[in-house]
Amino acid sequence: MRKILLVAAMLGSVAGVPAASAWEAQSSLTGPQGQTATRSGSLNCADGSCTRSGSATGPQGQTATRQRNVTRTAPGQWSAQGTATGRRGGTATRSGSVQRGW
């Protein structure tokens, strides 16, 4: 079920985005003791494929990252792959596909 939700969430990006587009965002938060955490992300779409990347760095410098790629393989069909790396170096991968019936 999570694979379908992952793909469904990204399909909105693929289906509703013009032929080529991109965005980037970055934010930071400083706590009461002066410690700072940062987050950044980007989305790039072109030719029926979207790649979404993000990272978060905590106050002690530990970083977690993730990347997702959704590709339109045929009319009404998409495939998705994703990789996440935790702040301690552990990695998880996901993949899935969706076929919409007409």
N, CA, C and O of each residue as an XYZ file, in Angstrom:
408
protein
N       0.821     -1.191      0.000
C       0.000      0.000      0.000
C       0.868      1.259      0.000
O       0.522      2.248     -0.647
N       1.984      1.231      0.716
C       2.841      2.409      0.775
C       3.442      2.714     -0.596
O       3.639      3.877     -0.950
N       3.736      1.652     -1.371
C       4.285      1.879     -2.708
C       3.283      2.633     -3.561
O       3.646      3.560     -4.286
N       2.030      2.238     -3.475
C       0.996      2.899     -4.260
C       0.837      4.345     -3.824
O       0.673      5.231     -4.663
N       0.884      4.595     -2.517
C       0.758      5.964     -2.026
C       1.938      6.813     -2.469
O       1.771      7.979     -2.826
N       3.140      6.223     -2.447
C       4.326      6.946     -2.893
C       4.173      7.351     -4.348
O       4.402      8.505     -4.709
N       3.785      6.396     -5.178
C       3.615      6.683     -6.595
C       2.480      7.669     -6.806
O       2.611      8.605     -7.595
N       1.367      7.471     -6.111
C       0.224      8.368     -6.267
C       0.589      9.797     -5.880
O       0.152     10.745     -6.532
N       1.377      9.957     -4.836
C       1.774     11.295     -4.414
C       2.639     11.970     -5.475
O       2.523     13.174     -5.708
N       3.499     11.195     -6.110
C       4.363     11.763     -7.124
C       3.639     11.940     -8.456
O       4.040     12.780     -9.261
N       2.584     11.169     -8.704
C       1.866     11.301     -9.966
C       1.281     12.686    -10.128
O       1.236     13.224    -11.234
N       0.838     13.259     -9.037
C       0.333     14.623     -9.116
C       1.393     15.558     -9.651
O       1.090     16.491    -10.394
N       2.642     15.311     -9.273
C       3.735     16.124     -9.770
C       3.967     15.888    -11.253
O       4.168     16.840    -12.007
N       3.943     14.623    -11.685
C       4.214     14.316    -13.080
C       3.068     14.779    -13.967
O       3.299     15.407    -15.000
N       1.834     14.476    -13.574
C       0.685     14.764    -14.420
C       0.392     16.251    -14.519
O      -0.083     16.713    -15.557
N       0.665     17.019    -13.458
C       0.275     18.415    -13.451
C       1.380     19.393    -13.758
O       1.180     20.600    -13.617
N       2.546     18.921    -14.176
C       3.682     19.800    -14.403
C       3.911     19.954    -15.901
O       3.805     18.977    -16.642
N       4.220     21.153    -16.355
C       4.522     21.357    -17.768
C       5.699     20.487    -18.213
O       6.308     19.793    -17.399
N       6.011     20.528    -19.504
C       7.052     19.677    -20.089
C       8.365     19.749    -19.315
O       9.020     18.721    -19.144
N       8.765     20.909    -18.849
C       9.988     21.039    -18.059
C       9.769     22.102    -16.995
O       9.293     23.199    -17.290
N      10.114     21.776    -15.769
C      10.001     22.749    -14.692
C      10.897     22.327    -13.537
O      11.356     21.186    -13.479
N      11.139     23.249    -12.627
C      12.002     22.960    -11.484
C      11.708     23.944    -10.361
O      11.262     25.065    -10.607
N      11.961     23.518     -9.125
C      11.904     24.417     -7.986
C      12.894     23.952     -6.944
O      13.263     22.779     -6.903
N      13.320     24.867     -6.110
C      14.204     24.563     -4.994
C      13.715     25.335     -3.782
O      13.161     26.427     -3.907
N      13.924     24.759     -2.616
C      13.547     25.427     -1.370
C      14.582     25.102     -0.295
O      15.190     24.032     -0.302
N      14.766     26.027      0.609
C      15.705     25.818      1.710
C      15.192     26.578      2.923
O      14.673     27.687      2.800
N      15.342     25.973      4.091
C      14.932     26.652      5.314
C      15.876     26.273      6.437
O      16.570     25.258      6.371
N      15.893     27.097      7.463
C      16.714     26.801      8.643
C      15.965     27.226      9.889
O      15.101     28.102      9.854
N      16.313     26.594     10.974
C      15.685     26.865     12.256
C      16.777     26.975     13.295
O      17.627     26.091     13.397
N      16.767     28.054     14.072
C      17.741     28.234     15.136
C      17.026     28.161     16.473
O      16.080     28.905     16.734
N      17.492     27.255     17.311
C      16.885     27.053     18.613
C      17.332     28.084     19.624
O      18.172     28.931     19.321
N      16.771     28.020     20.842
C      17.071     29.019     21.873
C      18.529     29.005     22.331
O      19.002     29.988     22.900
N      19.243     27.915     22.093
C      20.645     27.820     22.511
C      21.605     28.060     21.352
O      22.805     27.816     21.479
N      21.078     28.541     20.210
C      21.914     28.861     19.066
C      22.186     27.704     18.127
O      22.926     27.875     17.158
N      21.623     26.545     18.371
C      21.824     25.406     17.481
C      20.931     25.567     16.251
O      19.784     26.002     16.351
N      21.477     25.210     15.101
C      20.744     25.399     13.852
C      20.538     24.069     13.140
O      21.434     23.226     13.092
N      19.345     23.899     12.590
C      19.017     22.763     11.729
C      18.577     23.328     10.389
O      17.954     24.388     10.333
N      18.898     22.624      9.308
C      18.539     23.104      7.977
C      17.844     21.999      7.177
O      18.046     20.808      7.416
N      17.026     22.429      6.229
C      16.361     21.516      5.292
C      16.445     22.126      3.907
O      16.407     23.345      3.743
N      16.561     21.261      2.915
C      16.538     21.740      1.539
C      15.880     20.687      0.670
O      15.866     19.502      1.003
N      15.336     21.139     -0.447
C      14.685     20.214     -1.360
C      14.606     20.791     -2.752
O      14.710     22.001     -2.951
N      14.418     19.899     -3.718
C      14.284     20.339     -5.096
C      13.392     19.368     -5.855
O      13.247     18.209     -5.466
N      12.802     19.848     -6.932
C      11.976     19.055     -7.828
C      12.326     19.478     -9.242
O      12.283     20.662     -9.576
N      12.672     18.506    -10.069
C      12.995     18.765    -11.469
C      12.172     17.828    -12.334
O      12.185     16.615    -12.126
N      11.458     18.379    -13.301
C      10.624     17.591    -14.207
C      10.966     17.924    -15.648
O      11.145     19.087    -16.009
N      11.053     16.882    -16.464
C      11.272     17.063    -17.898
C      10.946     15.767    -18.615
O      11.276     14.685    -18.129
N      10.313     15.866    -19.749
C      10.057     14.724    -20.624
C       9.369     13.554    -19.921
O       9.756     12.403    -20.118
N       8.365     13.833    -19.112
C       7.601     12.773    -18.468
C       8.255     12.139    -17.264
O       7.819     11.076    -16.822
N       9.287     12.754    -16.722
C       9.981     12.224    -15.555
C      10.200     13.336    -14.542
O      10.555     14.456    -14.910
N       9.987     13.029    -13.260
C      10.238     13.998    -12.195
C      11.160     13.384    -11.154
O      10.997     12.225    -10.771
N      12.121     14.163    -10.702
C      13.020     13.752     -9.632
C      12.880     14.744     -8.497
O      12.987     15.956     -8.687
N      12.639     14.205     -7.309
C      12.478     15.028     -6.116
C      13.554     14.621     -5.120
O      13.684     13.439     -4.801
N      14.322     15.581     -4.628
C      15.405     15.320     -3.689
C      15.252     16.211     -2.472
O      14.718     17.316     -2.564
N      15.720     15.729     -1.337
C      15.670     16.538     -0.130
C      16.712     16.090      0.875
O      17.175     14.950      0.839
N      17.074     16.984      1.762
C      18.006     16.652      2.833
C      17.674     17.487      4.065
O      17.099     18.572      3.979
N      18.053     16.945      5.194
C      17.889     17.644      6.476
C      19.150     17.424      7.289
O      19.649     16.303      7.393
N      19.661     18.502      7.864
C      20.862     18.426      8.697
C      20.519     18.951     10.082
O      20.019     20.065     10.232
N      20.791     18.142     11.080
C      20.491     18.508     12.458
C      21.571     19.376     13.078
O      22.592     19.643     12.445
N      21.357     19.817     14.307
C      22.303     20.725     14.974
C      23.685     20.108     15.204
O      24.668     20.838     15.330
N      23.776     18.779     15.261
C      25.071     18.127     15.452
C      25.722     17.747     14.121
O      26.743     17.060     14.118
N      25.154     18.179     12.991
C      25.744     17.928     11.688
C      25.332     16.619     11.041
O      25.838     16.288      9.969
N      24.440     15.869     11.648
C      23.979     14.618     11.061
C      22.986     14.930      9.950
O      22.075     15.736     10.133
N      23.164     14.290      8.797
C      22.334     14.580      7.634
C      21.559     13.348      7.184
O      22.099     12.241      7.148
N      20.307     13.547      6.848
C      19.459     12.524      6.243
C      19.054     13.019      4.866
O      18.777     14.205      4.686
N      19.016     12.115      3.889
C      18.665     12.496      2.522
C      17.625     11.540      1.961
O      17.462     10.419      2.443
N      16.922     12.007      0.931
C      16.029     11.126      0.193
C      15.876     11.639     -1.222
O      15.990     12.833     -1.500
N      15.609     10.680     -2.116
C      15.408     11.018     -3.519
C      14.345     10.092     -4.094
O      14.335      8.894     -3.810
N      13.453     10.648     -4.901
C      12.400      9.881     -5.568
C      12.386     10.243     -7.036
O      12.570     11.402     -7.408
N      12.165      9.237     -7.864
C      12.074      9.459     -9.293
C      10.814      8.776     -9.802
O      10.597      7.591     -9.548
N       9.986      9.521    -10.517
C       8.766      8.983    -11.119
C       8.865      9.226    -12.620
O       9.152     10.337    -13.065
N       8.620      8.159    -13.398
C       8.742      8.239    -14.839
C       7.468      7.717    -15.500
O       6.942      6.673    -15.113
N       6.986      8.439    -16.482
C       5.853      7.967    -17.269
C       6.409      6.994    -18.297
O       7.191      7.382    -19.165
N       6.006      5.726    -18.198
C       6.535      4.692    -19.088
C       5.680      4.492    -20.336
O       6.179      4.031    -21.363
N       4.396      4.837    -20.253
C       3.455      4.730    -21.373
C       2.217      5.519    -20.974
O       2.076      5.874    -19.803
N       1.323      5.801    -21.898
C       0.095      6.508    -21.507
C      -0.643      5.755    -20.391
O      -1.008      4.590    -20.550
N      -0.853      6.427    -19.281
C      -1.549      5.831    -18.146
C      -0.701      4.924    -17.285
O      -1.238      4.248    -16.407
N       0.624      4.880    -17.503
C       1.511      4.014    -16.720
C       2.704      4.800    -16.200
O       3.304      5.595    -16.924
N       3.040      4.569    -14.931
C       4.179      5.228    -14.301
C       4.957      4.229    -13.473
O       4.399      3.249    -12.979
N       6.241      4.476    -13.323
C       7.054      3.693    -12.403
C       7.763      4.668    -11.473
O       8.016      5.818    -11.831
N       8.080      4.188    -10.273
C       8.720      5.059     -9.284
C       9.790      4.287     -8.527
O       9.649      3.095     -8.257
N      10.857      4.992     -8.195
C      11.918      4.458     -7.353
C      12.290      5.527     -6.346
O      12.245      6.721     -6.644
N      12.655      5.093     -5.154
C      13.054      6.048     -4.133
C      14.128      5.473     -3.237
O      14.173      4.266     -3.000
N      14.997      6.344     -2.739
C      16.055      5.953     -1.819
C      16.106      6.972     -0.687
O      16.042      8.179     -0.916
N      16.222      6.468      0.524
C      16.370      7.345      1.687
C      17.569      6.871      2.499
O      17.766      5.672      2.693
N      18.364      7.823      2.968
C      19.509      7.522      3.820
C      19.321      8.275      5.127
O      19.163      9.496      5.133
N      19.341      7.550      6.219
C      19.145      8.148      7.532
C      20.385      8.833      8.056
O      21.462      8.729      7.471
N      20.227      9.525      9.151
C      21.340     10.289      9.721
C      22.470      9.406     10.231
O      23.584      9.888     10.436
N      22.201      8.119     10.437
C      23.252      7.193     10.877
C      23.787      6.332      9.734
O      24.583      5.423      9.968
N      23.357      6.608      8.496
C      23.903      5.922      7.341
C      23.079      4.762      6.813
O      23.413      4.210      5.764
N      22.021      4.376      7.497
C      21.163      3.302      7.003
C      20.411      3.749      5.757
O      20.019      4.910      5.645
N      20.208      2.821      4.815
C      19.560      3.152      3.552
C      18.342      2.267      3.330
O      18.364      1.071      3.623
N      17.283      2.867      2.810
C      16.071      2.141      2.436
C      15.727      2.509      1.001
O      15.879      3.660      0.592
N      15.260      1.516      0.236
C      14.846      1.782     -1.141
C      13.417      1.289     -1.340
O      12.974      0.346     -0.686
N      12.710      1.939     -2.247
C      11.341      1.573     -2.599
C      11.177      1.659     -4.106
O      11.839      2.450     -4.777
N      10.281      0.830     -4.624
C       9.959      0.952     -6.037
C       8.522      0.470     -6.232
O       7.987     -0.271     -5.408
N       7.922      0.890     -7.310
C       6.550      0.491     -7.596
C       6.117      1.012     -8.952
O       6.839      1.762     -9.610
N       4.935      0.603     -9.356
C       4.395      1.076    -10.617
C       2.885      1.179    -10.506
O       2.257      0.538     -9.663
N       2.318      2.000    -11.378
C       0.870      2.203    -11.397
C       0.427      2.174    -12.852
O       1.083      2.728    -13.734
N      -0.702      1.513    -13.076
C      -1.310      1.511    -14.405
C      -2.746      1.944    -14.237
O      -3.520      1.298    -13.530
N      -3.103      3.030    -14.879
C      -4.456      3.557    -14.772
C      -5.307      2.955    -15.887
O      -4.941      3.016    -17.060
N      -6.435      2.378    -15.515
C      -7.333      1.799    -16.510
C      -8.217      2.873    -17.133
O      -8.684      3.776    -16.440
N      -8.441      2.778    -18.404
C      -9.278      3.747    -19.092
C     -10.585      3.151    -19.315
O     -11.466      3.793    -19.887
